[in-house]
């Protein structure tokens, strides 16, 4: 699925530190914890606590954030709709990675089991 070029550019320039507090507020409002949020971010990106804190402190763009990330090999198992787009059909790699992150944060906030969010076999 082709996404508007302007949207791709906005994602590239948007800072992770701007979006992170929104992710945190969303999951905490739904009874989940900061530790759980960090667990799903770490699963997707490979960032440990210090690296994640550095990305926030440095006000890294999503482009830089995902350049430095080691994307989980099972990230392609993240499927479904987020903001009206099927994440598996998004053509721009950066936009798809941002939407992967949006999707797993959304799953966390909706109370999905951690094993399912992390795409672990039962």
C-alpha angles and dihedrals in degrees: 000000000000116000124202111278089228090058091051090052092047091054091049092054099036112105121236089220090063094053099037096075089051091052090048094048091048096053095041091050087057094049099261124125139242088242090057091049090051090048093057092043090050091049092053100039107023091233117146122212094273094048092047091050090049092052089052094044093047091049089232117195117239086250091058092039093058094038088061094041125095100219114222111253089231093056089102087066088070104104138163142064125319121170090348096306130105102234092211091058099050109117102198107082096214094047089048092051092050089050090049087057092046090050097051091045088051091049090051092050091049091057099252114165114266091234090059094045090051090048094237119162115246 
